[in-house]
Amino acid sequence: MSERDVELSDGRTLRVHDSDTGSVPVLWHHGSPQTGALLHPLLDAAASRDIRFISYGRPSYGGSTANRGRSIGSAASDVAQAMDALGIERFATIGHSGGAVHALAVAALLGERVTALAAISPLAPYDGTDNWFDGMAGGGPALRAALLGRGAYEKFEATAEFDPSSFNARDYATLDGAWSAMGDDVAEASKAGSEGITDDDLALVSPWGFEVSSIAAPTLILHGGDDRVAPAAHARWLHARIAGSQLWLPPDDGHLAVLDELPAALDWLLANSTN
C-alpha cells in the first residue's frame, strides 16, 4: 500500500492512497470527517476480489490542500487529475455518507470513465424544504446551521456535541467490531480541525453542480432503513431519479451498520461494471 501527493492544476495537492494490488480499479470516497486512508475493512474485502482500491482525502482532509467554497461537483476534476496521475482511465467508484454524494458527482460528471457506482448512505440534494430534514437525529442541527453560512456553521461546530441517537444499536455494534478502524480514523481527521467537515456540510446544502439524473453508469444505492443521519427517504428520492438504479434497503441497518454489506456491494460493482 502506498500514498502520494498529486499536484492539481490549480496548485493544490491531493493526498492519494493506493492498495497497489489487484487489477480492477475501484475509487473509494470517505465519510465526514475522515482522512481518506484505506481502512482495513476495505482492504480485506478487496483482497479476494482482485480489486485495486484507491482513495483520497478531500480538500482539508488527511493532508490534502484546502479548497474553501468547493462544491460537491468539484470532486470530479480532482478525481480526474488524480486518476490521470495514476495512469487509470476507467474505474468503478463507491462512497459512504459524505463520500457517497461525491461518488455521485464523479459518476455524473466523468461520464464513461466511471464503469459503475455504489452510493452507501447518501443524502439527496437539498430541496429548500423543511421536509428534507425529516428523520434526521435532532432535526439535523449541523446542516441547518450550514444553511446560515460559514460563520454560523463554525460557531455551531465549536460547541457541538455528538448526538448518541444518531446511531442505532446495530451501528454501535459495527463501530465496535468490524469497522472499529473508522472511529480511530475520525479521531485522526478531527485533529486537523473542522475545515474539511465545514466545507462538506456547506456544500451539501448548496447547489451541487450537477443533476443526479445525468448519471448513466450502472448504479447501486445501499442504505439502511433505520438510518438516522441520512434518512432512507433520501435514498428513495435518488433511486427514483437515477435511471436503472438498484436500491438495497436493509430495514434494520442504520448509518454505519449498512457498511457490513460492503462485500456484497463490491460484488455488485464487479458484476455490473461496463467494459
WOQUI-V369787 format. One record per residue. N is the residue number from 1. RES is the residue in three letters. PSI is psi in whole degrees, -180 to 180 (* if undefined). D_CENTER is the distance of its C-alpha to the mean C-alpha in Angstrom with 2 decimals. Layout:
n: <N & N>
res: <RES & RES>
psi: <PSI & PSI>
d_center: <D_CENTER & D_CENTER>
This chain:
n: <1 & 2 & 3 & 4 & 5 & 6 & 7 & 8 & 9 & 10 & 11 & 12 & 13 & 14 & 15 & 16 & 17 & 18 & 19 & 20 & 21 & 22 & 23 & 24 & 25 & 26 & 27 & 28 & 29 & 30 & 31 & 32 & 33 & 34 & 35 & 36 & 37 & 38 & 39 & 40 & 41 & 42 & 43 & 44 & 45 & 46 & 47 & 48 & 49 & 50 & 51 & 52 & 53 & 54 & 55 & 56 & 57 & 58 & 59 & 60 & 61 & 62 & 63 & 64 & 65 & 66 & 67 & 68 & 69 & 70 & 71 & 72 & 73 & 74 & 75 & 76 & 77 & 78 & 79 & 80 & 81 & 82 & 83 & 84 & 85 & 86 & 87 & 88 & 89 & 90 & 91 & 92 & 93 & 94 & 95 & 96 & 97 & 98 & 99 & 100 & 101 & 102 & 103 & 104 & 105 & 106 & 107 & 108 & 109 & 110 & 111 & 112 & 113 & 114 & 115 & 116 & 117 & 118 & 119 & 120 & 121 & 122 & 123 & 124 & 125 & 126 & 127 & 128 & 129 & 130 & 131 & 132 & 133 & 134 & 135 & 136 & 137 & 138 & 139 & 140 & 141 & 142 & 143 & 144 & 145 & 146 & 147 & 148 & 149 & 150 & 151 & 152 & 153 & 154 & 155 & 156 & 157 & 158 & 159 & 160 & 161 & 162 & 163 & 164 & 165 & 166 & 167 & 168 & 169 & 170 & 171 & 172 & 173 & 174 & 175 & 176 & 177 & 178 & 179 & 180 & 181 & 182 & 183 & 184 & 185 & 186 & 187 & 188 & 189 & 190 & 191 & 192 & 193 & 194 & 195 & 196 & 197 & 198 & 199 & 200 & 201 & 202 & 203 & 204 & 205 & 206 & 207 & 208 & 209 & 210 & 211 & 212 & 213 & 214 & 215 & 216 & 217 & 218 & 219 & 220 & 221 & 222 & 223 & 224 & 225 & 226 & 227 & 228 & 229 & 230 & 231 & 232 & 233 & 234 & 235 & 236 & 237 & 238 & 239 & 240 & 241 & 242 & 243 & 244 & 245 & 246 & 247 & 248 & 249 & 250 & 251 & 252 & 253 & 254 & 255 & 256 & 257 & 258 & 259 & 260 & 261 & 262 & 263 & 264 & 265 & 266 & 267 & 268 & 269 & 270 & 271 & 272 & 273 & 274 & 275>
res: <MET & SER & GLU & ARG & ASP & VAL & GLU & LEU & SER & ASP & GLY & ARG & THR & LEU & ARG & VAL & HIS & ASP & SER & ASP & THR & GLY & SER & VAL & PRO & VAL & LEU & TRP & HIS & HIS & GLY & SER & PRO & GLN & THR & GLY & ALA & LEU & LEU & HIS & PRO & LEU & LEU & ASP & ALA & ALA & ALA & SER & ARG & ASP & ILE & ARG & PHE & ILE & SER & TYR & GLY & ARG & PRO & SER & TYR & GLY & GLY & SER & THR & ALA & ASN & ARG & GLY & ARG & SER & ILE & GLY & SER & ALA & ALA & SER & ASP & VAL & ALA & GLN & ALA & MET & ASP & ALA & LEU & GLY & ILE & GLU & ARG & PHE & ALA & THR & ILE & GLY & HIS & SER & GLY & GLY & ALA & VAL & HIS & ALA & LEU & ALA & VAL & ALA & ALA & LEU & LEU & GLY & GLU & ARG & VAL & THR & ALA & LEU & ALA & ALA & ILE & SER & PRO & LEU & ALA & PRO & TYR & ASP & GLY & THR & ASP & ASN & TRP & PHE & ASP & GLY & MET & ALA & GLY & GLY & GLY & PRO & ALA & LEU & ARG & ALA & ALA & LEU & LEU & GLY & ARG & GLY & ALA & TYR & GLU & LYS & PHE & GLU & ALA & THR & ALA & GLU & PHE & ASP & PRO & SER & SER & PHE & ASN & ALA & ARG & ASP & TYR & ALA & THR & LEU & ASP & GLY & ALA & TRP & SER & ALA & MET & GLY & ASP & ASP & VAL & ALA & GLU & ALA & SER & LYS & ALA & GLY & SER & GLU & GLY & ILE & THR & ASP & ASP & ASP & LEU & ALA & LEU & VAL & SER & PRO & TRP & GLY & PHE & GLU & VAL & SER & SER & ILE & ALA & ALA & PRO & THR & LEU & ILE & LEU & HIS & GLY & GLY & ASP & ASP & ARG & VAL & ALA & PRO & ALA & ALA & HIS & ALA & ARG & TRP & LEU & HIS & ALA & ARG & ILE & ALA & GLY & SER & GLN & LEU & TRP & LEU & PRO & PRO & ASP & ASP & GLY & HIS & LEU & ALA & VAL & LEU & ASP & GLU & LEU & PRO & ALA & ALA & LEU & ASP & TRP & LEU & LEU & ALA & ASN & SER & THR & ASN>
psi: <141 & 166 & 153 & 156 & 121 & 124 & 128 & 166 & -24 & 8 & -11 & 165 & 150 & 124 & 118 & 136 & 141 & 128 & -22 & 8 & 158 & 155 & -10 & 108 & 129 & 126 & 126 & 135 & 120 & 162 & -173 & 125 & 138 & 170 & -20 & -4 & 151 & 111 & 157 & -30 & -33 & -48 & -38 & -42 & -31 & -27 & -40 & 8 & 9 & 30 & 133 & 105 & 132 & 142 & 173 & 155 & 124 & 163 & 134 & 4 & 137 & 30 & -4 & 145 & 146 & 154 & 71 & 136 & 9 & 155 & 169 & -43 & -22 & -17 & -29 & -44 & -42 & -46 & -43 & -43 & -38 & -45 & -35 & -43 & -30 & -4 & 27 & 120 & -49 & 147 & 157 & 161 & 147 & 144 & 161 & 135 & -121 & -26 & -28 & -39 & -31 & -31 & -40 & -43 & -45 & -43 & -39 & -39 & -17 & 0 & -123 & -9 & -25 & 119 & -25 & 159 & 137 & 121 & 118 & 120 & 46 & 158 & 157 & 162 & 144 & 130 & 7 & 4 & 158 & -22 & -25 & -28 & -6 & 130 & -7 & 140 & 128 & 10 & 15 & 53 & -36 & -44 & -29 & -39 & -37 & -32 & -23 & -4 & 173 & -44 & -46 & -39 & -44 & -37 & -42 & -48 & -30 & -26 & 2 & 144 & 149 & 135 & 109 & -19 & -4 & -27 & 148 & -179 & -38 & -37 & -48 & -36 & -39 & -43 & -30 & -16 & -110 & -30 & 31 & -29 & -24 & -42 & -42 & -39 & -38 & -44 & -40 & -44 & -37 & -23 & -26 & 0 & -174 & 9 & -38 & -51 & -30 & -49 & -36 & -50 & -37 & -39 & -34 & -38 & 9 & 168 & 133 & -24 & 12 & 165 & 130 & -24 & -13 & -5 & 123 & -18 & 150 & 131 & 131 & 130 & 116 & 122 & 138 & 134 & -20 & 33 & 124 & 2 & -51 & 92 & 151 & -21 & -30 & -40 & -42 & -39 & -47 & -44 & -38 & -19 & -9 & 108 & 132 & 5 & 156 & 143 & 120 & 126 & 73 & 120 & -29 & -4 & 145 & -157 & -33 & -37 & -29 & -19 & -18 & -15 & 6 & -46 & -41 & -38 & -39 & -40 & -39 & -45 & -45 & -38 & -24 & 0 & 139 & 153 & *>
d_center: <21.02 & 20.99 & 19.31 & 20.42 & 20.13 & 19.95 & 21.96 & 20.74 & 23.30 & 23.25 & 24.04 & 20.74 & 19.44 & 16.09 & 15.95 & 15.14 & 15.37 & 17.11 & 18.36 & 21.45 & 22.34 & 22.03 & 22.71 & 19.78 & 16.96 & 13.38 & 10.53 & 7.62 & 4.43 & 4.77 & 4.81 & 7.69 & 10.15 & 10.03 & 11.93 & 10.02 & 12.92 & 13.12 & 13.92 & 16.88 & 15.51 & 13.59 & 16.81 & 19.02 & 17.51 & 17.73 & 21.25 & 23.14 & 21.32 & 22.15 & 18.51 & 17.94 & 14.51 & 13.36 & 10.65 & 10.95 & 10.83 & 9.89 & 13.24 & 14.93 & 12.92 & 14.68 & 17.47 & 15.96 & 18.16 & 17.54 & 17.21 & 18.31 & 18.00 & 15.17 & 13.73 & 10.42 & 12.57 & 13.72 & 10.86 & 12.86 & 15.93 & 14.48 & 13.07 & 16.40 & 18.40 & 16.72 & 17.23 & 20.70 & 21.50 & 20.76 & 22.88 & 20.32 & 20.91 & 19.04 & 16.04 & 13.71 & 9.93 & 7.42 & 3.83 & 3.90 & 4.72 & 4.14 & 1.03 & 3.22 & 5.64 & 5.68 & 6.23 & 8.72 & 10.21 & 10.91 & 12.49 & 14.42 & 15.74 & 16.41 & 18.28 & 20.09 & 18.34 & 15.56 & 17.31 & 14.96 & 11.53 & 9.92 & 7.43 & 7.47 & 8.31 & 7.40 & 9.83 & 12.44 & 13.87 & 16.31 & 19.71 & 22.03 & 23.28 & 23.42 & 22.54 & 18.86 & 18.89 & 20.83 & 19.86 & 17.68 & 19.23 & 21.88 & 21.17 & 17.98 & 19.96 & 17.34 & 16.20 & 19.90 & 20.71 & 18.24 & 20.31 & 23.28 & 22.05 & 21.23 & 24.45 & 24.06 & 20.48 & 21.65 & 24.64 & 22.65 & 20.31 & 23.49 & 24.82 & 21.95 & 22.02 & 19.63 & 20.62 & 21.27 & 21.31 & 17.52 & 17.56 & 20.13 & 22.29 & 20.26 & 17.17 & 19.52 & 21.01 & 17.78 & 17.06 & 20.72 & 20.76 & 18.60 & 15.54 & 17.78 & 16.42 & 13.25 & 15.72 & 17.43 & 14.47 & 13.64 & 17.37 & 17.46 & 14.84 & 16.79 & 19.95 & 19.07 & 19.13 & 17.04 & 16.66 & 13.00 & 12.01 & 14.87 & 13.65 & 10.14 & 12.17 & 14.93 & 12.89 & 11.51 & 15.21 & 16.56 & 17.04 & 13.99 & 16.35 & 16.16 & 17.02 & 14.89 & 18.33 & 18.58 & 16.18 & 18.72 & 17.03 & 17.33 & 14.44 & 13.63 & 12.09 & 12.10 & 12.55 & 14.88 & 18.02 & 18.52 & 15.16 & 16.40 & 13.31 & 11.95 & 15.25 & 15.82 & 17.58 & 14.39 & 13.70 & 17.38 & 17.34 & 14.78 & 16.74 & 19.89 & 18.92 & 17.36 & 20.54 & 20.96 & 17.62 & 17.85 & 16.81 & 16.88 & 17.45 & 18.84 & 20.92 & 21.09 & 17.56 & 15.66 & 12.13 & 12.42 & 15.28 & 13.50 & 11.98 & 15.65 & 15.31 & 13.22 & 16.54 & 17.43 & 14.23 & 14.98 & 18.54 & 17.63 & 15.85 & 18.99 & 21.34 & 20.03 & 19.19 & 21.66 & 24.13>
